[in-house]
Amino acid sequence: MTASAFIESYNEFYHAMLADVIRQTSHIPSLAADLEMRKMMFQAEGIQIYGLVLEAASESVADLLEHLPISSSLRAGSPQRAPEPVCPYGVPEFQIPYQPPGQQVTLDSQTSFVPHSGLISTYSDAEGWRVFYNQMTWTADSIQRFSTGGQGYEHDVVLNNYDGQHWAGGLRGTWRGTGWDSNLPWAYLDYATIDDDPNEPVYTVGTFNAKQLTPGAVYYSWLRAYPGNTQVDSAKLYGQKMNVYGYSVWLVFAETHEWIVPPWNISVPGTHYWP
């Protein structure tokens, strides 16, 4: 998203902050400092943050509260465990036998920051939700294209809505485990869509810290969406290198993007291997 869109979204971000669920239990001091920075930033704009929802082991919550000057405004509660998603392929243990990829864009691992190979699969689960499932693998050279700290990555699946026909109709929800999940390091669901083109609805999961990616590891992400108004659609796929100013979807800004699968070469629903 753009800097101007970020400024316009202060109030929306404030309300989203109150509903955030913090699942990371490591790097407590840096997380505490980040939360305090956000609090002061919004206070400067006349916005008061009164509380956050924390989900972690009790000792992690206690550790976090010890590091926070604003600890008196935070309350720790029992985690609300979401039910496991019901998906025909057993997400996140989704497995598809490897097939040779078709003719597609050639990704140069010497200059590219996007994953070297992977797949995108779209289908309806047993409950009728639309599911976007991605697998992706980076090379060491690709990971080196990210700066140490302060840079993330977003994996963007974009549907074709130029004809008003769209297979998915918006995110099912933002709760991890029911609406989305991923094994990317410092993963997040991008629900900051206020500046998106309605002709190209985007479904995105990203990582706040791309330097923590492991070469050759198989990463996955999935998200659920409401059914759209058509059973057949097309899509494209691209990756974005993100500049990260805080662990929030409202504090990441695109530096550049690179095509993985160009418009509109992905059939939806279905499974598409790349490169």
Sine and cosine of phi, psi and omega as CSV:
sin_phi,cos_phi,sin_psi,cos_psi,sin_omega,cos_omega
0.00,0.00,0.35,-0.94,-0.05,-1.00
-1.00,0.08,0.29,-0.96,0.01,-1.00
-0.90,0.44,-0.62,0.78,0.01,-1.00
-0.90,0.43,-0.61,0.79,0.04,-1.00
-0.91,0.41,-0.58,0.81,0.03,-1.00
-0.89,0.46,-0.70,0.71,-0.01,-1.00
-0.88,0.47,-0.66,0.75,-0.03,-1.00
-0.94,0.35,-0.29,0.96,-0.12,-0.99
-0.97,-0.24,0.27,0.96,-0.02,-1.00
-0.77,0.64,-0.79,0.61,-0.08,-1.00
-0.91,0.42,-0.65,0.76,0.01,-1.00
-0.89,0.45,-0.65,0.76,0.00,-1.00
-0.91,0.41,-0.61,0.79,0.02,-1.00
-0.85,0.53,-0.72,0.69,0.00,-1.00
-0.92,0.38,-0.60,0.80,0.04,-1.00
-0.91,0.41,-0.58,0.82,0.02,-1.00
-0.86,0.52,-0.63,0.78,-0.04,-1.00
-0.91,0.42,-0.38,0.93,-0.04,-1.00
-0.97,-0.22,0.00,1.00,-0.04,-1.00
-0.89,0.46,0.60,-0.80,0.12,-0.99
-0.92,-0.40,0.89,-0.46,-0.02,-1.00
-1.00,-0.05,0.90,-0.45,-0.06,-1.00
-0.96,-0.28,-0.28,0.96,-0.02,-1.00
-0.95,0.31,0.77,-0.64,-0.03,-1.00
-0.92,-0.38,-0.02,1.00,0.04,-1.00
-0.98,-0.19,0.16,-0.99,0.02,-1.00
0.80,0.59,0.73,0.69,-0.07,-1.00
-0.86,0.51,-0.72,0.70,-0.02,-1.00
-0.86,0.50,-0.69,0.73,-0.01,-1.00
-0.92,0.39,-0.58,0.82,0.05,-1.00
-0.91,0.41,-0.68,0.74,0.03,-1.00
-0.88,0.48,-0.68,0.74,0.01,-1.00
-0.90,0.44,-0.61,0.80,0.02,-1.00
-0.91,0.41,-0.66,0.75,0.02,-1.00
-0.90,0.43,-0.66,0.75,0.01,-1.00
-0.91,0.41,-0.62,0.78,0.04,-1.00
-0.87,0.49,-0.69,0.72,0.02,-1.00
-0.89,0.46,-0.68,0.73,-0.02,-1.00
-0.85,0.52,-0.73,0.69,-0.02,-1.00
-0.92,0.39,-0.60,0.80,0.00,-1.00
-0.88,0.48,-0.69,0.73,-0.03,-1.00
-0.97,0.23,-0.52,0.86,0.09,-1.00
-0.87,0.48,-0.60,0.80,0.02,-1.00
-0.89,0.45,-0.42,0.91,0.02,-1.00
-0.99,-0.13,0.17,0.99,0.02,-1.00
0.99,0.16,0.34,0.94,-0.02,-1.00
-0.91,-0.41,0.81,-0.59,-0.03,-1.00
-0.97,-0.23,0.79,-0.61,0.10,-1.00
-1.00,-0.06,0.87,-0.49,-0.09,-1.00
-0.99,-0.11,-0.35,0.94,-0.03,-1.00
-0.02,-1.00,0.28,-0.96,0.06,-1.00
-0.71,-0.70,0.39,-0.92,0.10,-0.99
-0.99,-0.14,0.85,-0.52,-0.02,-1.00
-0.95,-0.30,0.73,-0.68,0.09,-1.00
-0.80,-0.60,0.93,-0.36,-0.04,-1.00
-0.18,-0.98,0.09,-1.00,0.11,-0.99
-0.89,0.46,0.51,-0.86,-0.10,-0.99
-0.85,0.53,-0.61,0.79,-0.02,-1.00
-0.93,0.36,-0.51,0.86,0.03,-1.00
-0.94,0.34,-0.65,0.76,0.04,-1.00
-0.89,0.46,-0.70,0.72,0.01,-1.00
-0.88,0.48,-0.66,0.75,0.02,-1.00
-0.89,0.46,-0.68,0.73,0.01,-1.00
-0.89,0.46,-0.71,0.71,-0.02,-1.00
-0.89,0.46,-0.54,0.84,0.03,-1.00
-0.91,0.42,-0.52,0.85,-0.05,-1.00
-1.00,0.05,-0.18,0.98,-0.10,-0.99
-0.99,-0.15,0.84,-0.55,0.11,-0.99
-0.90,0.44,-0.36,0.93,-0.04,-1.00
-0.99,-0.14,0.40,0.91,-0.12,-0.99
-0.86,0.51,-0.46,0.89,-0.03,-1.00
-0.91,0.41,-0.33,0.94,-0.02,-1.00
-1.00,-0.08,0.01,1.00,-0.02,-1.00
-0.95,-0.33,0.54,-0.84,0.03,-1.00
-0.76,-0.66,0.73,-0.68,0.04,-1.00
-1.00,-0.08,0.71,-0.71,0.01,-1.00
-0.77,-0.64,0.10,-0.99,0.03,-1.00
-0.95,0.32,0.71,-0.70,0.01,-1.00
-0.88,0.47,0.62,-0.78,0.10,-1.00
-0.99,-0.12,0.97,-0.26,-0.07,-1.00
-0.99,0.17,0.84,-0.55,-0.01,-1.00
-0.98,0.18,0.52,-0.86,0.07,-1.00
-0.92,0.40,0.44,-0.90,0.02,-1.00
-0.91,0.42,0.64,-0.77,0.03,-1.00
-0.91,0.41,0.58,-0.82,0.02,-1.00
-0.98,-0.19,0.96,-0.29,-0.03,-1.00
-0.71,-0.70,0.58,-0.81,-0.10,-1.00
-0.89,0.45,-0.39,0.92,-0.03,-1.00
-0.98,-0.21,0.13,0.99,0.05,-1.00
0.95,0.31,0.67,0.74,0.06,-1.00
-0.82,0.58,0.71,-0.71,0.13,0.99
-1.00,-0.03,0.14,0.99,0.04,-1.00
-1.00,0.08,0.57,0.82,-0.04,-1.00
-0.90,0.44,0.81,-0.59,0.00,-1.00
-0.73,-0.68,0.77,-0.64,0.10,-0.99
-0.80,-0.60,0.77,-0.64,0.06,-1.00
-0.83,0.55,0.69,-0.73,-0.03,-1.00
-0.90,0.43,0.67,-0.75,0.10,-1.00
-0.78,-0.63,0.57,-0.82,0.04,-1.00
-0.85,0.53,0.71,-0.70,-0.01,-1.00
-0.93,0.36,0.46,-0.89,0.07,-1.00
-0.98,0.18,-0.01,-1.00,0.02,-1.00
-0.89,0.45,0.81,-0.59,-0.10,-1.00
-0.41,-0.91,0.01,-1.00,0.02,-1.00
-0.85,0.52,0.70,-0.72,0.04,-1.00
-1.00,0.03,0.85,-0.53,0.00,-1.00
-0.99,-0.10,0.82,-0.57,-0.01,-1.00
-1.00,-0.02,0.96,-0.29,-0.06,-1.00
-0.92,0.40,-0.24,0.97,0.00,-1.00
-0.98,0.21,-0.40,0.92,-0.05,-1.00
-0.82,-0.57,-0.25,0.97,-0.12,-0.99
-1.00,0.01,0.58,-0.82,0.08,-1.00
-0.98,-0.20,-0.16,0.99,-0.03,-1.00
-0.98,0.20,0.28,-0.96,0.04,-1.00
-0.84,0.55,0.50,-0.86,-0.03,-1.00
-0.98,0.22,-0.54,0.84,-0.03,-1.00
-0.42,-0.91,0.29,-0.96,0.02,-1.00
0.23,-0.97,-0.32,-0.95,0.03,-1.00
-0.47,-0.88,0.37,-0.93,0.16,-0.99
-0.80,-0.60,0.81,-0.59,0.01,-1.00
-0.81,-0.58,0.74,-0.67,0.03,-1.00
-0.84,-0.54,0.71,-0.70,-0.05,-1.00
-0.29,-0.96,0.20,-0.98,0.10,-0.99
-0.99,-0.17,0.74,-0.67,-0.03,-1.00
-1.00,0.10,-0.05,-1.00,-0.10,-1.00
-0.91,0.42,-0.34,0.94,0.02,-1.00
-0.99,-0.10,0.02,1.00,0.04,-1.00
1.00,-0.05,-0.02,1.00,0.04,-1.00
-0.96,0.27,0.53,-0.85,0.16,-0.99
-0.98,0.20,0.71,-0.70,-0.04,-1.00
-0.85,-0.52,0.75,-0.66,0.15,-0.99
-0.95,-0.32,0.88,-0.47,0.00,-1.00
-0.87,-0.50,0.77,-0.64,0.01,-1.00
-0.85,-0.53,0.62,-0.78,0.27,-0.96
-0.85,-0.52,0.56,-0.83,-0.04,-1.00
-0.42,-0.91,0.55,-0.83,0.00,-1.00
-0.68,-0.73,0.76,-0.65,0.01,-1.00
-0.98,-0.20,0.44,-0.90,0.21,-0.98
-1.00,-0.05,0.26,-0.97,0.05,-1.00
-0.88,0.47,-0.63,0.78,0.01,-1.00
-0.88,0.47,-0.65,0.76,0.00,-1.00
-0.90,0.44,-0.67,0.74,-0.02,-1.00
-0.91,0.41,-0.52,0.85,0.02,-1.00
-0.91,0.41,-0.26,0.97,0.01,-1.00
-0.97,0.25,-0.15,0.99,0.05,-1.00
-0.99,-0.12,0.63,-0.78,0.06,-1.00
-0.95,0.32,0.45,-0.89,0.02,-1.00
-0.95,0.32,0.92,-0.40,-0.03,-1.00
0.95,0.32,0.61,-0.79,0.09,-1.00
0.99,0.11,0.06,1.00,0.07,-1.00
-0.74,-0.67,0.70,-0.72,0.02,-1.00
-0.83,-0.56,-0.18,-0.98,-0.05,-1.00
-0.59,-0.81,0.64,-0.77,0.12,-0.99
-0.84,-0.54,0.70,-0.72,-0.01,-1.00
-0.96,-0.29,0.96,-0.28,-0.20,-0.98
-0.96,-0.28,0.90,-0.43,0.15,-0.99
-0.99,-0.15,0.83,-0.56,-0.12,-0.99
-0.86,-0.51,0.83,-0.56,0.05,-1.00
-1.00,0.05,0.39,-0.92,0.00,-1.00
-1.00,-0.09,0.96,-0.27,-0.01,-1.00
-0.91,-0.41,0.36,0.93,-0.02,-1.00
-0.91,0.41,-0.42,0.91,0.04,-1.00
-0.99,-0.11,0.11,0.99,-0.02,-1.00
0.98,0.19,0.03,1.00,0.00,-1.00
-0.96,-0.27,0.86,-0.51,-0.06,-1.00
-0.69,-0.72,0.72,-0.69,-0.07,-1.00
-0.94,0.33,-0.54,0.84,0.00,-1.00
-0.86,-0.51,0.52,-0.86,-0.11,-0.99
-0.86,-0.51,0.61,0.79,0.04,-1.00
0.94,-0.33,0.38,-0.93,-0.08,-1.00
-0.88,0.48,0.65,-0.76,0.04,-1.00
-0.94,0.35,-0.53,0.85,0.00,-1.00
0.18,-0.98,0.13,-0.99,-0.07,-1.00
-0.95,-0.30,0.03,1.00,0.00,-1.00
-0.97,0.26,0.79,-0.62,0.02,-1.00
-0.94,0.34,0.77,-0.63,-0.02,-1.00
0.96,-0.28,-0.42,0.91,0.09,-1.00
-0.89,-0.46,-0.66,0.75,0.00,-1.00
-1.00,-0.09,-0.43,0.90,-0.04,-1.00
-0.21,-0.98,0.21,-0.98,0.15,-0.99
-0.18,-0.98,0.25,-0.97,-0.01,-1.00
-0.20,-0.98,0.42,-0.91,0.15,-0.99
-0.97,-0.24,0.22,0.98,0.14,-0.99
-0.89,0.46,0.57,-0.82,0.06,-1.00
-0.92,0.40,0.68,-0.73,0.00,-1.00
0.76,0.65,0.78,0.63,-0.08,-1.00
-0.96,0.27,0.46,-0.89,0.08,-1.00
-0.50,-0.87,0.46,-0.89,0.14,-0.99
-1.00,-0.06,0.79,-0.61,0.02,-1.00
-1.00,0.06,0.98,-0.21,0.05,-1.00
-0.96,-0.29,0.18,0.98,0.03,-1.00
-1.00,0.07,1.00,0.08,-0.17,-0.99
-0.92,-0.40,0.30,0.95,-0.13,-0.99
-0.92,0.40,-0.39,0.92,-0.02,-1.00
-0.94,-0.33,0.28,0.96,-0.01,-1.00
-0.96,0.26,0.48,-0.88,0.09,-1.00
-0.98,0.21,0.86,-0.51,-0.02,-1.00
-0.89,0.46,-0.35,0.94,0.06,-1.00
-0.97,0.23,-0.26,0.96,-0.03,-1.00
-0.71,-0.70,0.94,0.33,0.01,-1.00
-0.88,0.47,0.72,-0.70,-0.13,-0.99
-0.93,-0.37,0.67,-0.74,0.06,-1.00
-0.84,-0.55,0.91,-0.42,-0.27,-0.96
-0.71,-0.70,0.71,-0.70,0.28,-0.96
-0.83,-0.56,0.66,-0.75,-0.04,-1.00
-0.69,-0.72,-0.05,-1.00,0.09,-1.00
-0.80,-0.60,0.68,-0.73,0.04,-1.00
-0.97,0.26,-0.32,0.95,-0.08,-1.00
-0.66,-0.75,1.00,0.00,-0.07,-1.00
-0.95,0.33,-0.34,0.94,0.01,-1.00
-0.94,0.33,-0.23,0.97,0.04,-1.00
-1.00,0.02,0.02,1.00,0.10,-1.00
-0.91,0.41,0.52,-0.85,0.00,-1.00
-0.95,-0.33,0.80,-0.59,0.01,-1.00
-0.86,0.51,0.70,-0.71,0.05,-1.00
0.99,0.13,-0.20,0.98,0.02,-1.00
-0.95,0.31,0.56,-0.83,0.05,-1.00
-1.00,-0.07,0.94,-0.34,0.04,-1.00
-0.99,-0.15,0.49,-0.87,0.05,-1.00
-0.73,-0.68,0.36,-0.93,0.22,-0.97
-0.52,-0.85,0.51,-0.86,0.13,-0.99
-0.56,-0.83,0.45,-0.89,0.10,-1.00
-0.54,-0.84,0.43,-0.90,0.02,-1.00
-0.96,-0.30,0.51,-0.86,0.02,-1.00
-0.65,-0.76,0.33,-0.94,0.10,-0.99
-0.94,0.35,0.50,-0.86,0.09,-1.00
-0.88,0.47,0.59,-0.81,0.06,-1.00
-1.00,-0.03,-0.46,-0.89,-0.07,-1.00
-0.95,-0.32,0.26,0.97,0.06,-1.00
-0.53,-0.85,0.40,-0.92,0.00,-1.00
-1.00,-0.07,-0.22,0.98,-0.06,-1.00
-0.72,-0.69,0.67,-0.74,-0.04,-1.00
-0.46,-0.89,-0.03,-1.00,0.10,-1.00
-0.70,-0.72,0.32,-0.95,-0.09,-1.00
-0.51,-0.86,0.21,-0.98,0.14,-0.99
-0.75,-0.66,0.22,-0.98,-0.07,-1.00
-0.63,-0.78,0.77,-0.64,0.10,-1.00
-0.59,-0.81,0.30,-0.95,0.04,-1.00
-0.92,-0.40,0.51,-0.86,0.03,-1.00
-0.82,-0.57,0.72,-0.70,0.17,-0.99
-1.00,0.05,0.82,-0.58,-0.14,-0.99
-0.92,-0.38,0.65,-0.76,0.19,-0.98
-1.00,-0.02,0.83,-0.56,-0.16,-0.99
-0.95,-0.31,0.86,-0.51,0.01,-1.00
-0.95,-0.33,0.00,1.00,0.03,-1.00
0.08,-1.00,0.34,-0.94,-0.07,-1.00
-0.99,0.11,0.92,0.38,0.04,-1.00
-0.49,-0.87,0.55,-0.84,0.04,-1.00
-0.89,0.45,-0.34,0.94,-0.01,-1.00
-1.00,0.06,-0.05,1.00,-0.04,-1.00
-0.85,-0.52,0.44,0.90,0.09,-1.00
-0.83,-0.55,0.66,-0.75,-0.07,-1.00
-0.71,-0.71,0.67,-0.74,-0.07,-1.00
-0.94,0.34,0.74,-0.68,0.12,-0.99
-1.00,-0.07,-0.70,0.71,0.01,-1.00
-0.34,-0.94,0.23,-0.97,0.05,-1.00
-0.70,-0.72,0.30,-0.95,0.01,-1.00
-0.58,-0.82,0.71,-0.70,0.01,-1.00
-0.93,0.37,0.64,-0.77,0.18,-0.98
-0.95,-0.33,-0.76,0.65,0.14,-0.99
-0.76,-0.65,0.87,-0.48,-0.10,-0.99
-0.96,0.28,0.21,-0.98,0.01,-1.00
-0.91,0.41,0.55,-0.84,-0.43,0.90
-0.93,-0.38,0.93,0.37,-0.22,-0.98
-1.00,0.05,0.02,1.00,0.03,-1.00
-0.97,-0.23,0.84,-0.55,0.07,-1.00
-0.99,0.10,0.73,-0.68,-0.03,-1.00
-0.83,-0.56,0.80,-0.60,-0.04,1.00
-0.98,0.22,0.21,-0.98,0.00,-1.00
0.51,-0.86,-0.05,-1.00,0.00,-1.00
-0.83,-0.55,0.78,-0.63,-0.05,-1.00
-0.82,-0.57,0.84,-0.54,0.05,-1.00
-1.00,-0.09,0.57,-0.82,0.06,-1.00
-0.59,-0.81,0.39,-0.92,0.18,0.98
-0.97,0.24,0.00,0.00,0.00,0.00
